[in-house]
Amino acid sequence: MLLKLILIGAVLYGLYRLTGGRLLPEGGFKRAGKNGKKSEAESDDDTLVECEKCSTYVVKKEAIFYKGKYYCSRECLPK
Ligand SMILES: [Zn+2]
C-alpha cells in the first residue's frame, strides 16, 4: 500500500517535472523576458547594423558609428 502511494507520487512528480513543472514556469518566463527584452532591443543595443564597408552585421552597441554610418571595426573606417 505504502509502496503504491510512493510509486504514484513518483509518477505524478515525474509528470509534473516533464510537463507542468517545466513548461509552465519557462513559458511564463520566456514571455515576460521576451517582452522586456524586445522593448529594450528596439530602443537600442541588440539591433544588428551592417558595416558600411565589408557588410558584416554587428551588434549596434559594438559597432562604430562614424559620419552617419556604421562600421564593424576600426579597420573598416574610412581613412
Ligand atoms: Zn567592416
PDB file of the backbone (N, CA, C, O) and the ligand in Angstrom, with CONECT records:
HET     ZN  A 101       1
ATOM      1  N   MET A   1       0.836  -1.219   0.000  1.00  0.00           N
ATOM      2  CA  MET A   1       0.000   0.000   0.000  1.00  0.00           C
ATOM      3  C   MET A   1       0.860   1.255   0.000  1.00  0.00           C
ATOM      4  O   MET A   1       0.697   2.144  -0.836  1.00  0.00           O
ATOM      5  N   LEU A   2       1.764   1.304   0.943  1.00  0.00           N
ATOM      6  CA  LEU A   2       2.639   2.468   1.023  1.00  0.00           C
ATOM      7  C   LEU A   2       3.494   2.594  -0.236  1.00  0.00           C
ATOM      8  O   LEU A   2       3.683   3.678  -0.787  1.00  0.00           O
ATOM      9  N   LEU A   3       4.001   1.444  -0.664  1.00  0.00           N
ATOM     10  CA  LEU A   3       4.841   1.432  -1.860  1.00  0.00           C
ATOM     11  C   LEU A   3       4.088   1.984  -3.068  1.00  0.00           C
ATOM     12  O   LEU A   3       4.621   2.741  -3.880  1.00  0.00           O
ATOM     13  N   LYS A   4       2.814   1.564  -3.148  1.00  0.00           N
ATOM     14  CA  LYS A   4       1.983   2.040  -4.257  1.00  0.00           C
ATOM     15  C   LYS A   4       1.855   3.559  -4.223  1.00  0.00           C
ATOM     16  O   LYS A   4       1.969   4.230  -5.248  1.00  0.00           O
ATOM     17  N   LEU A   5       1.619   4.078  -3.043  1.00  0.00           N
ATOM     18  CA  LEU A   5       1.460   5.538  -2.911  1.00  0.00           C
ATOM     19  C   LEU A   5       2.741   6.256  -3.321  1.00  0.00           C
ATOM     20  O   LEU A   5       2.710   7.288  -3.992  1.00  0.00           O
ATOM     21  N   ILE A   6       3.856   5.690  -2.905  1.00  0.00           N
ATOM     22  CA  ILE A   6       5.135   6.303  -3.265  1.00  0.00           C
ATOM     23  C   ILE A   6       5.335   6.264  -4.774  1.00  0.00           C
ATOM     24  O   ILE A   6       5.793   7.226  -5.390  1.00  0.00           O
ATOM     25  N   LEU A   7       4.976   5.113  -5.352  1.00  0.00           N
ATOM     26  CA  LEU A   7       5.109   4.980  -6.800  1.00  0.00           C
ATOM     27  C   LEU A   7       4.238   5.996  -7.528  1.00  0.00           C
ATOM     28  O   LEU A   7       4.684   6.655  -8.467  1.00  0.00           O
ATOM     29  N   ILE A   8       3.005   6.110  -7.085  1.00  0.00           N
ATOM     30  CA  ILE A   8       2.085   7.076  -7.713  1.00  0.00           C
ATOM     31  C   ILE A   8       2.632   8.493  -7.554  1.00  0.00           C
ATOM     32  O   ILE A   8       2.595   9.310  -8.473  1.00  0.00           O
ATOM     33  N   GLY A   9       3.137   8.747  -6.356  1.00  0.00           N
ATOM     34  CA  GLY A   9       3.717  10.064  -6.103  1.00  0.00           C
ATOM     35  C   GLY A   9       4.891  10.336  -7.029  1.00  0.00           C
ATOM     36  O   GLY A   9       5.037  11.431  -7.573  1.00  0.00           O
ATOM     37  N   ALA A  10       5.725   9.315  -7.197  1.00  0.00           N
ATOM     38  CA  ALA A  10       6.894   9.480  -8.054  1.00  0.00           C
ATOM     39  C   ALA A  10       6.475   9.723  -9.499  1.00  0.00           C
ATOM     40  O   ALA A  10       7.045  10.563 -10.196  1.00  0.00           O
ATOM     41  N   VAL A  11       5.466   8.973  -9.933  1.00  0.00           N
ATOM     42  CA  VAL A  11       4.982   9.141 -11.310  1.00  0.00           C
ATOM     43  C   VAL A  11       4.403  10.533 -11.498  1.00  0.00           C
ATOM     44  O   VAL A  11       4.675  11.210 -12.489  1.00  0.00           O
ATOM     45  N   LEU A  12       3.605  10.941 -10.534  1.00  0.00           N
ATOM     46  CA  LEU A  12       2.999  12.271 -10.639  1.00  0.00           C
ATOM     47  C   LEU A  12       4.073  13.357 -10.641  1.00  0.00           C
ATOM     48  O   LEU A  12       4.000  14.332 -11.388  1.00  0.00           O
ATOM     49  N   TYR A  13       5.065  13.157  -9.787  1.00  0.00           N
ATOM     50  CA  TYR A  13       6.154  14.130  -9.713  1.00  0.00           C
ATOM     51  C   TYR A  13       6.911  14.175 -11.040  1.00  0.00           C
ATOM     52  O   TYR A  13       7.287  15.239 -11.533  1.00  0.00           O
ATOM     53  N   GLY A  14       7.123  12.957 -11.610  1.00  0.00           N
ATOM     54  CA  GLY A  14       7.799  12.883 -12.905  1.00  0.00           C
ATOM     55  C   GLY A  14       7.014  13.605 -13.983  1.00  0.00           C
ATOM     56  O   GLY A  14       7.567  14.354 -14.788  1.00  0.00           O
ATOM     57  N   LEU A  15       5.700  13.359 -13.980  1.00  0.00           N
ATOM     58  CA  LEU A  15       4.862  14.020 -14.973  1.00  0.00           C
ATOM     59  C   LEU A  15       4.880  15.535 -14.772  1.00  0.00           C
ATOM     60  O   LEU A  15       4.910  16.317 -15.722  1.00  0.00           O
ATOM     61  N   TYR A  16       4.861  15.906 -13.506  1.00  0.00           N
ATOM     62  CA  TYR A  16       4.875  17.336 -13.196  1.00  0.00           C
ATOM     63  C   TYR A  16       6.163  17.987 -13.717  1.00  0.00           C
ATOM     64  O   TYR A  16       6.150  19.076 -14.291  1.00  0.00           O
ATOM     65  N   ARG A  17       7.269  17.279 -13.495  1.00  0.00           N
ATOM     66  CA  ARG A  17       8.553  17.814 -13.967  1.00  0.00           C
ATOM     67  C   ARG A  17       8.604  17.875 -15.488  1.00  0.00           C
ATOM     68  O   ARG A  17       9.124  18.821 -16.079  1.00  0.00           O
ATOM     69  N   LEU A  18       8.033  16.805 -16.117  1.00  0.00           N
ATOM     70  CA  LEU A  18       8.107  16.714 -17.572  1.00  0.00           C
ATOM     71  C   LEU A  18       7.186  17.710 -18.273  1.00  0.00           C
ATOM     72  O   LEU A  18       7.505  18.220 -19.347  1.00  0.00           O
ATOM     73  N   THR A  19       6.047  17.976 -17.651  1.00  0.00           N
ATOM     74  CA  THR A  19       5.073  18.841 -18.336  1.00  0.00           C
ATOM     75  C   THR A  19       4.909  20.173 -17.628  1.00  0.00           C
ATOM     76  O   THR A  19       5.530  21.175 -17.983  1.00  0.00           O
ATOM     77  N   GLY A  20       4.044  20.151 -16.602  1.00  0.00           N
ATOM     78  CA  GLY A  20       3.716  21.404 -15.927  1.00  0.00           C
ATOM     79  C   GLY A  20       4.915  22.041 -15.272  1.00  0.00           C
ATOM     80  O   GLY A  20       5.113  23.251 -15.381  1.00  0.00           O
ATOM     81  N   GLY A  21       5.723  21.243 -14.589  1.00  0.00           N
ATOM     82  CA  GLY A  21       6.862  21.783 -13.856  1.00  0.00           C
ATOM     83  C   GLY A  21       7.810  22.518 -14.766  1.00  0.00           C
ATOM     84  O   GLY A  21       8.398  23.533 -14.391  1.00  0.00           O
ATOM     85  N   ARG A  22       7.953  21.995 -15.965  1.00  0.00           N
ATOM     86  CA  ARG A  22       8.908  22.621 -16.870  1.00  0.00           C
ATOM     87  C   ARG A  22       8.273  23.697 -17.736  1.00  0.00           C
ATOM     88  O   ARG A  22       8.759  24.823 -17.846  1.00  0.00           O
ATOM     89  N   LEU A  23       7.142  23.288 -18.357  1.00  0.00           N
ATOM     90  CA  LEU A  23       6.581  24.162 -19.386  1.00  0.00           C
ATOM     91  C   LEU A  23       6.006  25.450 -18.822  1.00  0.00           C
ATOM     92  O   LEU A  23       6.199  26.532 -19.377  1.00  0.00           O
ATOM     93  N   LEU A  24       5.287  25.313 -17.696  1.00  0.00           N
ATOM     94  CA  LEU A  24       4.583  26.495 -17.225  1.00  0.00           C
ATOM     95  C   LEU A  24       5.507  27.635 -16.800  1.00  0.00           C
ATOM     96  O   LEU A  24       5.370  28.749 -17.306  1.00  0.00           O
ATOM     97  N   PRO A  25       6.438  27.387 -15.889  1.00  0.00           N
ATOM     98  CA  PRO A  25       7.309  28.488 -15.472  1.00  0.00           C
ATOM     99  C   PRO A  25       8.153  29.026 -16.630  1.00  0.00           C
ATOM    100  O   PRO A  25       8.335  30.235 -16.769  1.00  0.00           O
ATOM    101  N   GLU A  26       8.668  28.100 -17.468  1.00  0.00           N
ATOM    102  CA  GLU A  26       9.544  28.543 -18.553  1.00  0.00           C
ATOM    103  C   GLU A  26       8.795  29.401 -19.559  1.00  0.00           C
ATOM    104  O   GLU A  26       9.264  30.457 -19.983  1.00  0.00           O
ATOM    105  N   GLY A  27       7.583  28.900 -19.936  1.00  0.00           N
ATOM    106  CA  GLY A  27       6.779  29.658 -20.891  1.00  0.00           C
ATOM    107  C   GLY A  27       6.470  31.037 -20.347  1.00  0.00           C
ATOM    108  O   GLY A  27       6.574  32.044 -21.047  1.00  0.00           O
ATOM    109  N   GLY A  28       6.086  31.057 -19.076  1.00  0.00           N
ATOM    110  CA  GLY A  28       5.758  32.340 -18.471  1.00  0.00           C
ATOM    111  C   GLY A  28       6.969  33.251 -18.454  1.00  0.00           C
ATOM    112  O   GLY A  28       6.883  34.442 -18.755  1.00  0.00           O
ATOM    113  N   PHE A  29       8.092  32.666 -18.095  1.00  0.00           N
ATOM    114  CA  PHE A  29       9.316  33.449 -18.039  1.00  0.00           C
ATOM    115  C   PHE A  29       9.703  33.980 -19.409  1.00  0.00           C
ATOM    116  O   PHE A  29      10.064  35.146 -19.573  1.00  0.00           O
ATOM    117  N   LYS A  30       9.616  33.074 -20.399  1.00  0.00           N
ATOM    118  CA  LYS A  30      10.026  33.464 -21.742  1.00  0.00           C
ATOM    119  C   LYS A  30       9.208  34.630 -22.257  1.00  0.00           C
ATOM    120  O   LYS A  30       9.722  35.573 -22.859  1.00  0.00           O
ATOM    121  N   ARG A  31       7.892  34.529 -21.992  1.00  0.00           N
ATOM    122  CA  ARG A  31       7.029  35.609 -22.473  1.00  0.00           C
ATOM    123  C   ARG A  31       7.400  36.922 -21.821  1.00  0.00           C
ATOM    124  O   ARG A  31       7.550  37.949 -22.483  1.00  0.00           O
ATOM    125  N   ALA A  32       7.543  36.865 -20.511  1.00  0.00           N
ATOM    126  CA  ALA A  32       7.861  38.088 -19.793  1.00  0.00           C
ATOM    127  C   ALA A  32       9.232  38.602 -20.234  1.00  0.00           C
ATOM    128  O   ALA A  32       9.412  39.794 -20.481  1.00  0.00           O
ATOM    129  N   GLY A  33      10.198  37.679 -20.329  1.00  0.00           N
ATOM    130  CA  GLY A  33      11.550  38.074 -20.706  1.00  0.00           C
ATOM    131  C   GLY A  33      11.589  38.651 -22.099  1.00  0.00           C
ATOM    132  O   GLY A  33      12.230  39.671 -22.352  1.00  0.00           O
ATOM    133  N   LYS A  34      10.879  37.969 -23.018  1.00  0.00           N
ATOM    134  CA  LYS A  34      10.918  38.439 -24.401  1.00  0.00           C
ATOM    135  C   LYS A  34      10.349  39.844 -24.534  1.00  0.00           C
ATOM    136  O   LYS A  34      10.916  40.715 -25.194  1.00  0.00           O
ATOM    137  N   ASN A  35       9.218  40.030 -23.887  1.00  0.00           N
ATOM    138  CA  ASN A  35       8.612  41.353 -23.978  1.00  0.00           C
ATOM    139  C   ASN A  35       9.537  42.417 -23.409  1.00  0.00           C
ATOM    140  O   ASN A  35       9.710  43.494 -23.981  1.00  0.00           O
ATOM    141  N   GLY A  36      10.123  42.086 -22.273  1.00  0.00           N
ATOM    142  CA  GLY A  36      11.014  43.051 -21.646  1.00  0.00           C
ATOM    143  C   GLY A  36      12.211  43.336 -22.532  1.00  0.00           C
ATOM    144  O   GLY A  36      12.611  44.485 -22.722  1.00  0.00           O
ATOM    145  N   LYS A  37      12.785  42.242 -23.079  1.00  0.00           N
ATOM    146  CA  LYS A  37      13.972  42.417 -23.899  1.00  0.00           C
ATOM    147  C   LYS A  37      13.662  43.119 -25.205  1.00  0.00           C
ATOM    148  O   LYS A  37      14.454  43.918 -25.705  1.00  0.00           O
ATOM    149  N   LYS A  38      12.485  42.805 -25.751  1.00  0.00           N
ATOM    150  CA  LYS A  38      12.146  43.366 -27.052  1.00  0.00           C
ATOM    151  C   LYS A  38      12.113  44.895 -27.003  1.00  0.00           C
ATOM    152  O   LYS A  38      12.647  45.580 -27.876  1.00  0.00           O
ATOM    153  N   SER A  39      11.475  45.396 -25.968  1.00  0.00           N
ATOM    154  CA  SER A  39      11.383  46.847 -25.897  1.00  0.00           C
ATOM    155  C   SER A  39      12.782  47.443 -25.710  1.00  0.00           C
ATOM    156  O   SER A  39      13.084  48.526 -26.213  1.00  0.00           O
ATOM    157  N   GLU A  40      13.620  46.719 -24.984  1.00  0.00           N
ATOM    158  CA  GLU A  40      14.990  47.196 -24.816  1.00  0.00           C
ATOM    159  C   GLU A  40      15.745  47.176 -26.142  1.00  0.00           C
ATOM    160  O   GLU A  40      16.431  48.130 -26.508  1.00  0.00           O
ATOM    161  N   ALA A  41      15.594  46.044 -26.856  1.00  0.00           N
ATOM    162  CA  ALA A  41      16.314  45.889 -28.105  1.00  0.00           C
ATOM    163  C   ALA A  41      15.857  46.919 -29.122  1.00  0.00           C
ATOM    164  O   ALA A  41      16.661  47.492 -29.857  1.00  0.00           O
ATOM    165  N   GLU A  42      14.561  47.140 -29.149  1.00  0.00           N
ATOM    166  CA  GLU A  42      14.054  48.102 -30.122  1.00  0.00           C
ATOM    167  C   GLU A  42      14.603  49.489 -29.839  1.00  0.00           C
ATOM    168  O   GLU A  42      14.883  50.265 -30.753  1.00  0.00           O
ATOM    169  N   SER A  43      14.750  49.782 -28.568  1.00  0.00           N
ATOM    170  CA  SER A  43      15.242  51.109 -28.246  1.00  0.00           C
ATOM    171  C   SER A  43      16.731  51.227 -28.563  1.00  0.00           C
ATOM    172  O   SER A  43      17.217  52.307 -28.899  1.00  0.00           O
ATOM    173  N   ASP A  44      17.471  50.079 -28.452  1.00  0.00           N
ATOM    174  CA  ASP A  44      18.911  50.259 -28.578  1.00  0.00           C
ATOM    175  C   ASP A  44      19.769  49.051 -28.920  1.00  0.00           C
ATOM    176  O   ASP A  44      19.841  48.647 -30.081  1.00  0.00           O
ATOM    177  N   ASP A  45      20.405  48.487 -27.938  1.00  0.00           N
ATOM    178  CA  ASP A  45      21.660  47.750 -28.077  1.00  0.00           C
ATOM    179  C   ASP A  45      21.707  46.510 -28.970  1.00  0.00           C
ATOM    180  O   ASP A  45      22.696  46.295 -29.671  1.00  0.00           O
ATOM    181  N   ASP A  46      20.656  45.695 -28.953  1.00  0.00           N
ATOM    182  CA  ASP A  46      20.764  44.404 -29.616  1.00  0.00           C
ATOM    183  C   ASP A  46      20.450  44.458 -31.110  1.00  0.00           C
ATOM    184  O   ASP A  46      20.415  43.418 -31.767  1.00  0.00           O
ATOM    185  N   THR A  47      20.229  45.606 -31.633  1.00  0.00           N
ATOM    186  CA  THR A  47      19.942  45.727 -33.048  1.00  0.00           C
ATOM    187  C   THR A  47      21.200  45.450 -33.861  1.00  0.00           C
ATOM    188  O   THR A  47      22.301  45.869 -33.502  1.00  0.00           O
ATOM    189  N   LEU A  48      21.011  44.737 -34.957  1.00  0.00           N
ATOM    190  CA  LEU A  48      22.152  44.479 -35.828  1.00  0.00           C
ATOM    191  C   LEU A  48      22.249  45.586 -36.880  1.00  0.00           C
ATOM    192  O   LEU A  48      21.245  46.015 -37.450  1.00  0.00           O
ATOM    193  N   VAL A  49      23.440  46.020 -37.114  1.00  0.00           N
ATOM    194  CA  VAL A  49      23.665  47.016 -38.154  1.00  0.00           C
ATOM    195  C   VAL A  49      24.718  46.472 -39.121  1.00  0.00           C
ATOM    196  O   VAL A  49      25.574  45.671 -38.745  1.00  0.00           O
ATOM    197  N   GLU A  50      24.636  46.916 -40.353  1.00  0.00           N
ATOM    198  CA  GLU A  50      25.547  46.401 -41.361  1.00  0.00           C
ATOM    199  C   GLU A  50      26.743  47.330 -41.507  1.00  0.00           C
ATOM    200  O   GLU A  50      26.597  48.548 -41.619  1.00  0.00           O
ATOM    201  N   CYS A  51      27.904  46.744 -41.503  1.00  0.00           N
ATOM    202  CA  CYS A  51      29.124  47.520 -41.708  1.00  0.00           C
ATOM    203  C   CYS A  51      29.101  48.128 -43.113  1.00  0.00           C
ATOM    204  O   CYS A  51      28.834  47.443 -44.100  1.00  0.00           O
ATOM    205  N   GLU A  52      29.380  49.401 -43.174  1.00  0.00           N
ATOM    206  CA  GLU A  52      29.307  50.117 -44.443  1.00  0.00           C
ATOM    207  C   GLU A  52      30.324  49.582 -45.448  1.00  0.00           C
ATOM    208  O   GLU A  52      30.088  49.624 -46.656  1.00  0.00           O
ATOM    209  N   LYS A  53      31.438  49.085 -44.960  1.00  0.00           N
ATOM    210  CA  LYS A  53      32.494  48.666 -45.877  1.00  0.00           C
ATOM    211  C   LYS A  53      32.444  47.183 -46.236  1.00  0.00           C
ATOM    212  O   LYS A  53      32.436  46.832 -47.416  1.00  0.00           O
ATOM    213  N   CYS A  54      32.411  46.302 -45.220  1.00  0.00           N
ATOM    214  CA  CYS A  54      32.523  44.875 -45.512  1.00  0.00           C
ATOM    215  C   CYS A  54      31.200  44.124 -45.371  1.00  0.00           C
ATOM    216  O   CYS A  54      31.162  42.904 -45.529  1.00  0.00           O
ATOM    217  N   SER A  55      30.129  44.833 -45.080  1.00  0.00           N
ATOM    218  CA  SER A  55      28.787  44.252 -44.992  1.00  0.00           C
ATOM    219  C   SER A  55      28.620  43.222 -43.890  1.00  0.00           C
ATOM    220  O   SER A  55      27.681  42.427 -43.924  1.00  0.00           O
ATOM    221  N   THR A  56      29.508  43.226 -42.924  1.00  0.00           N
ATOM    222  CA  THR A  56      29.350  42.343 -41.771  1.00  0.00           C
ATOM    223  C   THR A  56      28.299  42.936 -40.843  1.00  0.00           C
ATOM    224  O   THR A  56      28.242  44.148 -40.633  1.00  0.00           O
ATOM    225  N   TYR A  57      27.465  42.051 -40.290  1.00  0.00           N
ATOM    226  CA  TYR A  57      26.481  42.536 -39.338  1.00  0.00           C
ATOM    227  C   TYR A  57      27.072  42.523 -37.930  1.00  0.00           C
ATOM    228  O   TYR A  57      27.615  41.511 -37.487  1.00  0.00           O
ATOM    229  N   VAL A  58      26.968  43.608 -37.257  1.00  0.00           N
ATOM    230  CA  VAL A  58      27.462  43.718 -35.889  1.00  0.00           C
ATOM    231  C   VAL A  58      26.373  44.293 -35.007  1.00  0.00           C
ATOM    232  O   VAL A  58      25.495  45.026 -35.462  1.00  0.00           O
ATOM    233  N   VAL A  59      26.452  43.938 -33.716  1.00  0.00           N
ATOM    234  CA  VAL A  59      25.521  44.499 -32.747  1.00  0.00           C
ATOM    235  C   VAL A  59      25.789  45.996 -32.644  1.00  0.00           C
ATOM    236  O   VAL A  59      26.932  46.452 -32.606  1.00  0.00           O
ATOM    237  N   LYS A  60      24.700  46.727 -32.602  1.00  0.00           N
ATOM    238  CA  LYS A  60      24.809  48.181 -32.656  1.00  0.00           C
ATOM    239  C   LYS A  60      25.746  48.748 -31.594  1.00  0.00           C
ATOM    240  O   LYS A  60      26.508  49.680 -31.851  1.00  0.00           O
ATOM    241  N   LYS A  61      25.674  48.165 -30.387  1.00  0.00           N
ATOM    242  CA  LYS A  61      26.489  48.731 -29.314  1.00  0.00           C
ATOM    243  C   LYS A  61      27.984  48.472 -29.531  1.00  0.00           C
ATOM    244  O   LYS A  61      28.833  49.144 -28.945  1.00  0.00           O
ATOM    245  N   GLU A  62      28.295  47.473 -30.395  1.00  0.00           N
ATOM    246  CA  GLU A  62      29.706  47.198 -30.669  1.00  0.00           C
ATOM    247  C   GLU A  62      30.166  47.816 -31.975  1.00  0.00           C
ATOM    248  O   GLU A  62      31.357  47.821 -32.287  1.00  0.00           O
ATOM    249  N   ALA A  63      29.225  48.329 -32.728  1.00  0.00           N
ATOM    250  CA  ALA A  63      29.587  48.944 -33.998  1.00  0.00           C
ATOM    251  C   ALA A  63      30.166  50.328 -33.763  1.00  0.00           C
ATOM    252  O   ALA A  63      29.923  50.959 -32.734  1.00  0.00           O
ATOM    253  N   ILE A  64      30.926  50.779 -34.727  1.00  0.00           N
ATOM    254  CA  ILE A  64      31.486  52.121 -34.649  1.00  0.00           C
ATOM    255  C   ILE A  64      30.657  53.039 -35.537  1.00  0.00           C
ATOM    256  O   ILE A  64      30.529  52.809 -36.739  1.00  0.00           O
ATOM    257  N   PHE A  65      30.109  54.057 -34.944  1.00  0.00           N
ATOM    258  CA  PHE A  65      29.283  54.990 -35.686  1.00  0.00           C
ATOM    259  C   PHE A  65      30.160  56.157 -36.127  1.00  0.00           C
ATOM    260  O   PHE A  65      30.722  56.886 -35.309  1.00  0.00           O
ATOM    261  N   TYR A  66      30.258  56.308 -37.423  1.00  0.00           N
ATOM    262  CA  TYR A  66      31.172  57.323 -37.935  1.00  0.00           C
ATOM    263  C   TYR A  66      30.549  58.032 -39.125  1.00  0.00           C
ATOM    264  O   TYR A  66      30.211  57.394 -40.121  1.00  0.00           O
ATOM    265  N   LYS A  67      30.400  59.309 -39.032  1.00  0.00           N
ATOM    266  CA  LYS A  67      29.817  60.120 -40.090  1.00  0.00           C
ATOM    267  C   LYS A  67      28.502  59.561 -40.618  1.00  0.00           C
ATOM    268  O   LYS A  67      28.293  59.471 -41.828  1.00  0.00           O
ATOM    269  N   GLY A  68      27.628  59.190 -39.705  1.00  0.00           N
ATOM    270  CA  GLY A  68      26.295  58.748 -40.089  1.00  0.00           C
ATOM    271  C   GLY A  68      26.211  57.318 -40.570  1.00  0.00           C
ATOM    272  O   GLY A  68      25.146  56.882 -41.008  1.00  0.00           O
ATOM    273  N   LYS A  69      27.315  56.565 -40.499  1.00  0.00           N
ATOM    274  CA  LYS A  69      27.297  55.178 -40.939  1.00  0.00           C
ATOM    275  C   LYS A  69      27.953  54.285 -39.901  1.00  0.00           C
ATOM    276  O   LYS A  69      28.740  54.729 -39.065  1.00  0.00           O
ATOM    277  N   TYR A  70      27.595  52.992 -39.986  1.00  0.00           N
ATOM    278  CA  TYR A  70      28.121  52.033 -39.014  1.00  0.00           C
ATOM    279  C   TYR A  70      29.252  51.214 -39.621  1.00  0.00           C
ATOM    280  O   TYR A  70      29.216  50.841 -40.794  1.00  0.00           O
ATOM    281  N   TYR A  71      30.243  50.947 -38.803  1.00  0.00           N
ATOM    282  CA  TYR A  71      31.378  50.112 -39.220  1.00  0.00           C
ATOM    283  C   TYR A  71      31.641  49.056 -38.168  1.00  0.00           C
ATOM    284  O   TYR A  71      31.419  49.283 -36.979  1.00  0.00           O
ATOM    285  N   CYS A  72      32.128  47.868 -38.620  1.00  0.00           N
ATOM    286  CA  CYS A  72      32.290  46.751 -37.689  1.00  0.00           C
ATOM    287  C   CYS A  72      33.556  46.920 -36.855  1.00  0.00           C
ATOM    288  O   CYS A  72      33.606  46.470 -35.710  1.00  0.00           O
ATOM    289  N   SER A  73      34.562  47.554 -37.406  1.00  0.00           N
ATOM    290  CA  SER A  73      35.801  47.731 -36.652  1.00  0.00           C
ATOM    291  C   SER A  73      36.538  48.948 -37.185  1.00  0.00           C
ATOM    292  O   SER A  73      36.141  49.556 -38.179  1.00  0.00           O
ATOM    293  N   ARG A  74      37.597  49.280 -36.512  1.00  0.00           N
ATOM    294  CA  ARG A  74      38.383  50.451 -36.926  1.00  0.00           C
ATOM    295  C   ARG A  74      38.995  50.248 -38.305  1.00  0.00           C
ATOM    296  O   ARG A  74      39.220  51.202 -39.050  1.00  0.00           O
ATOM    297  N   GLU A  75      39.258  48.990 -38.626  1.00  0.00           N
ATOM    298  CA  GLU A  75      39.893  48.726 -39.925  1.00  0.00           C
ATOM    299  C   GLU A  75      38.981  49.097 -41.086  1.00  0.00           C
ATOM    300  O   GLU A  75      39.449  49.371 -42.191  1.00  0.00           O
ATOM    301  N   CYS A  76      37.676  49.102 -40.827  1.00  0.00           N
ATOM    302  CA  CYS A  76      36.735  49.413 -41.905  1.00  0.00           C
ATOM    303  C   CYS A  76      36.426  50.911 -41.980  1.00  0.00           C
ATOM    304  O   CYS A  76      35.766  51.365 -42.915  1.00  0.00           O
ATOM    305  N   LEU A  77      36.890  51.656 -41.020  1.00  0.00           N
ATOM    306  CA  LEU A  77      36.645  53.102 -41.060  1.00  0.00           C
ATOM    307  C   LEU A  77      37.362  53.716 -42.249  1.00  0.00           C
ATOM    308  O   LEU A  77      38.486  53.325 -42.563  1.00  0.00           O
ATOM    309  N   PRO A  78      36.729  54.669 -42.913  1.00  0.00           N
ATOM    310  CA  PRO A  78      37.415  55.361 -43.993  1.00  0.00           C
ATOM    311  C   PRO A  78      38.571  56.188 -43.452  1.00  0.00           C
ATOM    312  O   PRO A  78      38.473  56.782 -42.378  1.00  0.00           O
ATOM    313  N   LYS A  79      39.663  56.222 -44.201  1.00  0.00           N
ATOM    314  CA  LYS A  79      40.827  56.940 -43.704  1.00  0.00           C
ATOM    315  C   LYS A  79      40.916  58.335 -44.302  1.00  0.00           C
ATOM    316  O   LYS A  79      41.843  59.082 -43.990  1.00  0.00           O
TER     317      LYS A  79
HETATM  318 ZN    ZN A 101      33.595  46.041 -41.698  1.00  0.00          ZN2+
END
